[in-house]
Amino acid sequence: LFAYQREVWSRADVAGFSEIVDLTRVEAIDYESMQQVRDLANLSASMDRAPGKIAVVATDEVQLGLARMYEALRAANPRSQRELETFRSRDEAMEWLGLGPRRKRPKKRERNRIR
């Protein structure tokens, strides 16, 4: 996450964009200490260039707990300009971002053939 934060959010062309972080398929999180979460929140807040939203989607209890800690630490940082919320479903997150729920693509209909 630190590498992603530095690589992507150092670019001026993404300033102000909203973001969805979907952890639902993550199998393991390399978490060593609360200090790591605090460091990531501080780094993230220091790189904010414009207001925006970050939606985190997590279903695993450990992921939810870490995401909520990150959310609280980021919100407490005076440099933070982005609003962050944690969700249990992608549809809720997409709606909060103003993108509406993710819709399933309809199956292609078979064309009626005239014989």
Secondary structure, 3 states (H helix, E strand, C coil): CHHHHHHHHCCHHHCCCCEEEECCCCCCCCCCCHHHHHHHHHHHHHCCCCCEEEEEECCCHHHHHHHHHHHHHHHHCCCCCEEEEEECCHHHHHHHCCCCCCCCCCCCCCCCCCC
